């Protein structure tokens, strides 16, 4: 009798769908009517009720995380080339970390068994929120953005700000001298760029080398030996422009010591083979005795033998 009792509330709806004669369909159900019929069937006595839904607070936290994920994804995509991830997206990343932390700590109003962390993070095998969070964390760590930010990650470090300022000055210098040179010189001659931007480029290159050295010295703390991807990409772009596009080179101030050391190294094989040759020839001269000395030596040996 239980199934019959469960279908009693459905009789009015079924009567509308069926024609006057039994089994004769009067008209097809519209989409809205089918949905209402399914809802009535699902809510009937003896059948399961609605699927468990998130509590209002959990829905709010999930919506905030979804919006933060979309914002951070858009920032990462737009700052992919040239790379500006750390300097432009660190606020979005920090906000997403706070939103994920709120979900992990939040507890629903009903009971501890229906808290937001369990409902959102671990209620299914796919675990979308956890997967997204791990992806963003891995991307951020691979980019080494922590090496460009302050300890609290609230902004760029002073050394990074100084480097980016010199980088922008170098690009401005390149652009300015290219515009003034294009009228008078051929496109393949960039002497004005090399001459006028040499000092700025040298300062940028020296600062980058110092940052690399300081970062390697502090590598024992667990951070990667690489600088953040923003600084590395900016320096790679500048070096390619300077060496490949403009064919410039940085003059070396220690030219004389470098030439002296190089010459010494080049002449080492010659000195080695010459000394070996003279030493071997001198040794041969010592071993070859005159005939008179040889005969006297043999006579002395014979006398000693019979005596």
TIGUMAR-680913 format. One line per field, with one value per residue (C-alpha): residue number from 1; residue in three letters; x, y, z. Coordinates in steps of 0.25 Angstrom, whole numbers, plus 2048, in hexadecimal, padded with zeros to 3 digits. Layout:
N
seq <- c(NUM  ...)
type <- c(ALA  ...)
x <- c(X  ...)
y <- c(Y  ...)
z <- c(Z  ...)
// end
This chain:
307
seq <- c(1  2  3  4  5  6  7  8  9  10  11  12  13  14  15  16  17  18  19  20  21  22  23  24  25  26  27  28  29  30  31  32  33  34  35  36  37  38  39  40  41  42  43  44  45  46  47  48  49  50  51  52  53  54  55  56  57  58  59  60  61  62  63  64  65  66  67  68  69  70  71  72  73  74  75  76  77  78  79  80  81  82  83  84  85  86  87  88  89  90  91  92  93  94  95  96  97  98  99  100  101  102  103  104  105  106  107  108  109  110  111  112  113  114  115  116  117  118  119  120  121  122  123  124  125  126  127  128  129  130  131  132  133  134  135  136  137  138  139  140  141  142  143  144  145  146  147  148  149  150  151  152  153  154  155  156  157  158  159  160  161  162  163  164  165  166  167  168  169  170  171  172  173  174  175  176  177  178  179  180  181  182  183  184  185  186  187  188  189  190  191  192  193  194  195  196  197  198  199  200  201  202  203  204  205  206  207  208  209  210  211  212  213  214  215  216  217  218  219  220  221  222  223  224  225  226  227  228  229  230  231  232  233  234  235  236  237  238  239  240  241  242  243  244  245  246  247  248  249  250  251  252  253  254  255  256  257  258  259  260  261  262  263  264  265  266  267  268  269  270  271  272  273  274  275  276  277  278  279  280  281  282  283  284  285  286  287  288  289  290  291  292  293  294  295  296  297  298  299  300  301  302  303  304  305  306  307)
type <- c(UNK  UNK  UNK  UNK  UNK  UNK  UNK  UNK  UNK  UNK  UNK  UNK  UNK  UNK  UNK  UNK  UNK  UNK  UNK  UNK  UNK  UNK  UNK  UNK  UNK  UNK  UNK  UNK  UNK  UNK  UNK  UNK  UNK  UNK  UNK  UNK  UNK  UNK  UNK  UNK  UNK  UNK  UNK  UNK  UNK  UNK  UNK  UNK  UNK  UNK  UNK  UNK  UNK  UNK  UNK  UNK  UNK  UNK  UNK  UNK  UNK  UNK  UNK  UNK  UNK  UNK  UNK  UNK  UNK  UNK  UNK  UNK  UNK  UNK  UNK  UNK  UNK  UNK  UNK  UNK  UNK  UNK  UNK  UNK  UNK  UNK  UNK  UNK  UNK  UNK  UNK  UNK  UNK  UNK  UNK  UNK  UNK  UNK  UNK  UNK  UNK  UNK  UNK  UNK  UNK  UNK  UNK  UNK  UNK  UNK  UNK  UNK  UNK  UNK  UNK  UNK  UNK  UNK  UNK  UNK  UNK  UNK  UNK  UNK  UNK  UNK  UNK  UNK  UNK  UNK  UNK  UNK  UNK  UNK  UNK  UNK  UNK  UNK  UNK  UNK  UNK  UNK  UNK  UNK  UNK  UNK  UNK  UNK  UNK  UNK  UNK  UNK  UNK  UNK  UNK  UNK  UNK  UNK  UNK  UNK  UNK  UNK  UNK  UNK  UNK  UNK  UNK  UNK  UNK  UNK  UNK  UNK  UNK  UNK  UNK  UNK  UNK  UNK  UNK  UNK  UNK  UNK  UNK  UNK  UNK  UNK  UNK  UNK  UNK  UNK  UNK  UNK  UNK  UNK  UNK  UNK  UNK  UNK  UNK  UNK  UNK  UNK  UNK  UNK  UNK  UNK  UNK  UNK  UNK  UNK  UNK  UNK  UNK  UNK  UNK  UNK  UNK  UNK  UNK  UNK  UNK  UNK  UNK  UNK  UNK  UNK  UNK  UNK  UNK  UNK  UNK  UNK  UNK  UNK  UNK  UNK  UNK  UNK  UNK  UNK  UNK  UNK  UNK  UNK  UNK  UNK  UNK  UNK  UNK  UNK  UNK  UNK  UNK  UNK  UNK  UNK  UNK  UNK  UNK  UNK  UNK  UNK  UNK  UNK  UNK  UNK  UNK  UNK  UNK  UNK  UNK  UNK  UNK  UNK  UNK  UNK  UNK  UNK  UNK  UNK  UNK  UNK  UNK  UNK  UNK  UNK  UNK  UNK  UNK  UNK  UNK  UNK  UNK  UNK  UNK  UNK  UNK  UNK  UNK  UNK  UNK  UNK  UNK  UNK  UNK  UNK  UNK)
x <- c(800  80C  80E  7FF  800  80C  805  7F8  7FD  800  7F2  7EE  7FB  7F9  7EA  7EE  7F8  7EF  7E3  7D4  7D6  7E0  7ED  7EA  7F5  7EE  7FA  809  80F  816  824  81F  814  81E  827  81B  817  825  826  818  81D  82A  823  818  817  820  82A  837  836  83F  84E  856  859  864  861  860  86D  874  86E  873  881  881  87C  887  892  88C  88D  89B  89F  89A  8A0  8AE  8AD  8AA  8B6  8C0  8BB  8BC  8CA  8D0  8D8  8DF  8E0  8DA  8D3  8DA  8D9  8CA  8C3  8C9  8BD  8B3  8BB  8BB  8AC  8AA  8B2  8AA  89D  8A2  8A6  898  892  89B  898  889  87F  870  865  85E  869  878  875  870  87B  87F  88D  887  87C  884  892  891  882  886  891  895  896  896  899  8A5  8AA  8A9  8B0  8BC  8BD  8BF  8C8  8D1  8D1  8D5  8E0  8E6  8E6  8EE  8E5  8E9  8F7  8F1  8E8  8E9  8E8  8DA  8D7  8D0  8D9  8E6  8F3  8FC  906  8FB  8F6  904  906  8F9  8FC  909  903  8F8  903  90B  8FF  8FC  90A  90A  8FD  901  90F  908  8FE  909  912  909  909  918  91D  91A  911  91D  926  923  92F  927  91F  92C  933  928  922  92E  92F  920  922  92E  927  91C  925  92D  921  91C  929  929  91B  91E  92A  923  917  921  928  91A  916  919  90C  904  901  904  911  90A  904  8F5  8F1  8EE  8FC  902  8F9  8FC  90B  90A  902  90C  919  913  910  91E  926  91E  915  91F  92C  931  93C  940  94E  957  95F  969  96E  97D  97C  973  97C  988  982  97D  98A  991  987  989  998  998  998  9A3  9AC  9A9  9AD  9B9  9BE  9BB  9C3  9CF  9CF  9CF  9DA  9E3  9E0  9E5  9F2  9F5  9F3  9FC  A0A  A17  A1E  A2B  A23  A1C  A29  A30  A24  A23  A33  A31  A25  A2E  A39  A30  A2A  A38  A3D)
y <- c(800  809  80C  80F  819  81F  821  827  836  834  830  83F  841  834  837  844  83D  831  832  82F  821  818  817  822  82D  83A  843  842  848  855  857  85E  854  849  850  852  844  83F  848  842  834  837  83E  833  82B  81F  825  82C  83B  846  844  84A  858  861  86A  879  87C  871  875  883  87E  875  881  88A  87F  87D  88C  88D  881  887  895  88E  885  892  899  88E  88C  89B  89C  890  898  8A0  899  8A2  897  89B  8AA  8AB  89E  89D  8A4  89B  88F  894  896  888  882  889  884  876  877  87C  870  867  86D  870  868  868  86B  85E  854  851  845  84F  85A  861  85B  84D  851  859  853  844  840  83A  833  83E  849  855  85F  858  855  864  868  85E  863  872  86F  866  871  87C  873  870  87E  881  88D  88D  892  89F  8A2  8A7  89D  8A0  89F  8AC  8B2  8B2  8B2  8BE  8B7  8B2  8C1  8C6  8BB  8BE  8CD  8CB  8C1  8CB  8D6  8CD  8CA  8D9  8DC  8D1  8D7  8E5  8E3  8DA  8E5  8EF  8E6  8E1  8EE  8EE  8E0  8D3  8C9  8C0  8CA  8CD  8D4  8DF  8D5  8CE  8DB  8E2  8D7  8D0  8D5  8D2  8C4  8C2  8C6  8BD  8B1  8B3  8B4  8A7  8A0  8A6  8A1  893  892  897  88D  881  885  885  878  870  875  86C  876  873  878  87F  88D  88F  88D  89C  8A0  894  897  8A6  8A3  899  8A3  8AE  8A5  8A0  8AE  8B3  8A7  8A2  8AD  8B9  8B1  8B9  8B4  8B9  8BE  8B7  8C0  8B5  8B3  8B3  8A8  8A0  8A0  89D  891  88C  88D  886  87B  87A  879  86E  863  869  86B  85C  856  85E  85B  84C  84C  853  84A  83D  842  845  838  831  839  834  825  825  823  825  819  81B  81C  80F  808  80C  808  7FA  7F9  7FC  7F2  7E7  7EA  7EA  7DD  7D6  7DC)
z <- c(800  802  7F3  7F1  7FC  7F6  7E9  7EF  7EE  7DF  7DB  7D8  7CF  7C8  7C5  7BE  7B5  7B1  7A8  7AC  7A7  7AF  7A9  79E  79F  79E  79B  79D  7AA  7A9  7AF  7BB  7BE  7BD  7C7  7D1  7D0  7D2  7DF  7E4  7E1  7E9  7F5  7F6  803  804  7F9  7FC  7FE  7F8  7F7  802  7FF  804  80F  80C  812  80A  7FD  800  802  7F6  7ED  7F2  7EF  7E1  7DE  7E4  7DC  7CF  7D2  7D5  7C9  7C0  7C6  7C4  7B5  7B2  7B9  7B2  7A7  7AB  7B9  7C3  7CC  7DA  7D9  7D4  7D9  7E8  7ED  7E6  7EB  7F9  7F9  7F4  7FF  809  802  803  811  814  80E  815  823  821  829  825  82E  82F  834  833  829  81F  820  813  813  812  808  7FF  7FF  802  7FE  7F1  7EA  7E0  7EB  7E1  7EC  7F1  7E3  7DF  7EC  7E9  7DB  7DF  7EA  7E1  7D6  7E1  7E7  7D9  7D5  7E2  7E5  7F3  7EF  7EA  7F5  803  80E  810  801  802  7F7  7EF  7F6  7F5  7EC  7E3  7E2  7DF  7D4  7CD  7CD  7C7  7BD  7B9  7B7  7AE  7A5  7A5  7A1  796  790  791  78A  77F  77C  77A  773  768  760  75E  75F  759  761  764  76A  779  77D  784  78C  790  794  79B  7A2  7A7  7B5  7B7  7B2  7BA  7C7  7C4  7C1  7CE  7D6  7D1  7D3  7E2  7E4  7DF  7E8  7F4  7F1  7F0  7FD  804  7FD  80A  80F  806  7FB  7EC  7E7  7DB  7DC  7D9  7CB  7C9  7CB  7C3  7B7  7B8  7B8  7AD  7A4  7A6  7A4  797  792  796  790  785  780  782  781  78D  797  7A5  7A5  7AF  7B8  7BC  7AD  7B0  7BB  7B3  7A7  7B0  7B6  7A8  7A2  7AE  7AC  79D  79F  7A9  79F  797  7A4  7A8  79B  79A  7A8  7A5  798  79E  7AA  7A2  799  7A5  7AB  79E  79E  7AC  7A8  79C  7A0  797  792  799  7A6  7A3  7A0  7AC  7B4  7AE  7B1  7C0  7C1  7BB  7C5  7D0  7CC  7CC  7D8)
// end
